[in-house]
Structure formats: C-alpha cells, structure tokens
Amino acid sequence: MKLIFLDIDGCLNSERFYRDRHEGRNDAKSRKHPYSEIDYDGIGLLNNLIKETGTKVVISSTWRLGRTTEQFQEFFKKCGFKGEIIDITPDLRRGEFHDSIFRGNEVHAWMEKNRGLLGKELHKFRDYVIFDDDSDFLYWQRNNLIIVDGSVGLTRNTIYKAKRILNRDE
C-alpha cells in the first residue's frame, strides 16, 4: 500500500490561499465551491498524484484533533477530493513530554499500529511520502519527507517529487 501523510495548513492551504481568500480574490471559486476551507488547487494536485500512484491518505495535520476519518472523507469529498482517507495519525503530544514529541513520532506510531496494512516489515516500508511545512520528523523518514513551502503550498514540483518517491520501485 502506498501512503501520503498529509498536513493541511502550509501544504493544501498556503499563505497565498488564506491571503487570497481574505482579500476576496477567489470569490468565483468560493461561489462554485462553498467549502472554501480547503484550497481547490491543492486538492486538484493531490487528486492527480493519487490517480497516478494509487496512494491512500492518512491525515497528520493538527486538523485531525477532534475529527474522525469519516468526517475528513466527507469534508474532502465536498471539496472535490477523489481519493480515500484511510485514517488519522495518533495524537502523542499530550502529557508531560509533549514538547519532545515530533510529528515524525506520530507517523511512526501509526505505522507500528498498522503494520498489517503496509505489507512489508516496517523497516523496509518505503512506499510513502510525508507532505509537511515543518521539519519535526525522524531522521530515517528524511527520504520520504517533502518539506512544502507554506507560502505557496503544494506545487507541480512537490507533486513530481512525490511521484518519484512513490514510484521508485516500479
């Protein structure tokens, strides 16, 4: 199984998207798509990646807190998303040591819990990408991490990099 661990703010929703929305520059899109909480350009790029690679999505964004996988699937579908959201990563940032927990630890915990879905021994699983605008990931995740420029979000270039990672063994 191929996976995308997806952050929303900074990846799907960029500073440009929020600025344009605030300034009313995307009114035509907003009228066409009433769910303007997500950038439709980013959804289009994500749809393209999923179509060409057959990936599934796991939400790793802080948007996951207080929401279910089913709520995400329904919400994203209304935004034009054509893929499948299969899960959300666990929230490990609670308690006494929350400052020392990286988002990479949450991705790793999800992988540990879902070993059966991955189809390989965990240390051999490479069929995933992480889209995030932050770098708080584990060293061994570096070859699958795509740091997205939060000012512009997903671009054709980041999607190209993801395709290369996801299709490298084919």
C-alpha positions in Angstrom: 0.0 0.0 0.0 1.3 3.5 -0.9 0.5 6.3 1.6 0.5 10.0 1.8 0.8 11.5 5.3 -0.8 14.9 4.8 -0.5 18.1 6.7 -3.2 20.7 5.7 -2.1 24.2 6.7 1.0 25.0 4.8 0.5 22.2 2.3 -3.0 22.2 1.0 -3.8 25.6 2.4 -0.9 28.0 1.9 -0.4 31.6 3.0 -1.3 32.6 -0.6 -4.6 30.8 -0.3 -5.5 32.4 3.0 -4.5 35.8 1.8 -6.5 35.5 -1.5 -9.5 34.3 0.5 -9.3 37.1 2.9 -8.9 39.7 0.2 -11.8 38.2 -1.8 -9.7 37.2 -4.8 -11.1 33.7 -5.0 -14.8 34.7 -4.9 -15.6 32.8 -8.1 -14.1 29.7 -6.7 -15.9 30.2 -3.4 -19.3 30.5 -5.2 -18.5 27.4 -7.2 -17.2 25.5 -4.2 -18.9 26.6 -1.0 -16.4 24.6 1.1 -13.6 27.2 0.8 -11.8 26.0 3.9 -9.5 24.0 1.5 -7.6 25.2 -1.5 -9.1 23.6 -4.6 -5.9 24.0 -6.5 -4.1 21.9 -3.8 -6.9 19.3 -4.0 -6.5 19.1 -7.8 -2.8 18.5 -7.4 -3.4 15.9 -4.7 -6.0 14.1 -6.9 -3.5 14.0 -9.8 -0.9 12.4 -7.5 -3.4 9.8 -6.2 -4.6 8.9 -9.7 -1.1 8.3 -11.0 0.3 6.4 -7.9 -2.7 4.7 -6.3 -2.0 6.1 -2.9 -4.2 6.4 0.1 -4.2 9.4 2.6 -3.5 9.5 6.3 -4.1 12.9 7.9 -1.2 14.0 10.1 -2.3 17.6 10.4 -3.4 19.2 13.7 -6.8 19.4 11.9 -7.2 15.8 12.9 -7.7 16.7 16.6 -11.4 16.3 17.4 -12.3 14.9 14.0 -12.8 11.4 12.7 -11.6 9.8 9.5 -15.1 9.6 8.2 -15.6 13.4 8.8 -12.4 14.1 6.8 -13.5 11.9 3.9 -16.9 13.6 3.7 -15.5 17.1 4.0 -12.7 16.5 1.5 -15.2 14.9 -1.0 -17.3 18.1 -0.9 -14.0 19.9 -1.8 -13.6 17.8 -4.9 -11.2 15.2 -3.4 -11.3 11.9 -5.4 -9.1 9.8 -3.2 -9.5 7.8 0.0 -8.6 9.0 3.5 -8.0 5.8 5.5 -7.0 7.1 8.9 -5.5 9.9 11.0 -2.3 9.7 13.0 -2.5 9.4 16.8 -2.0 12.5 19.0 1.1 11.8 21.1 1.6 15.4 22.1 -0.2 15.3 25.3 1.2 14.9 28.8 4.5 15.7 30.5 6.8 15.2 27.5 4.7 16.8 24.8 7.5 19.2 23.8 9.8 16.3 22.9 7.3 14.5 20.6 7.8 15.2 16.9 5.2 14.7 14.3 7.5 12.0 12.9 6.9 10.1 16.1 3.1 10.2 15.4 3.7 8.9 11.8 5.9 6.2 13.2 3.3 5.2 15.8 0.7 5.0 13.1 3.0 2.7 11.0 3.7 0.5 14.0 0.0 0.1 14.8 -0.9 -0.6 11.1 2.0 -3.0 10.1 -0.5 -5.4 8.6 -1.7 -2.8 6.0 1.9 -1.9 5.0 2.6 -5.4 3.5 6.3 -5.3 4.5 8.4 -5.3 7.5 8.3 -1.8 9.0 12.0 -1.1 8.4 11.6 -2.0 4.7 8.4 0.1 4.1 9.3 3.0 1.8 6.1 3.4 -0.2 5.0 6.7 1.4 5.5 10.4 1.3 5.0 13.0 4.0 3.8 16.4 3.0 4.5 18.9 5.7 5.7 22.5 6.0 7.6 21.7 9.2 10.7 19.5 9.7 9.9 17.8 13.0 10.3 14.3 11.6 12.6 11.4 12.4 16.0 11.1 10.6 15.1 7.8 8.9 12.0 9.5 7.4 14.1 12.1 5.5 14.0 10.3 2.2 10.2 10.3 2.2 9.7 13.8 3.6 8.8 16.6 1.3 9.0 20.0 3.0 6.4 22.2 1.4 6.9 25.9 1.3 4.0 27.1 3.4 3.7 30.4 1.5 2.6 28.6 -1.7 1.6 25.1 -0.6 1.6 22.1 -2.9 3.0 22.8 -6.4 3.7 20.7 -9.5 7.2 20.4 -8.3 6.3 18.9 -4.9 3.9 16.5 -6.7 6.7 15.5 -9.1 9.0 14.7 -6.2 6.2 12.7 -4.5 5.6 10.7 -7.7 9.3 9.9 -7.9 9.4 8.6 -4.3 6.1 6.6 -4.6 7.1 5.0 -8.0 10.8 4.4 -7.4 10.5 0.6 -7.2 8.3 0.2 -10.3 
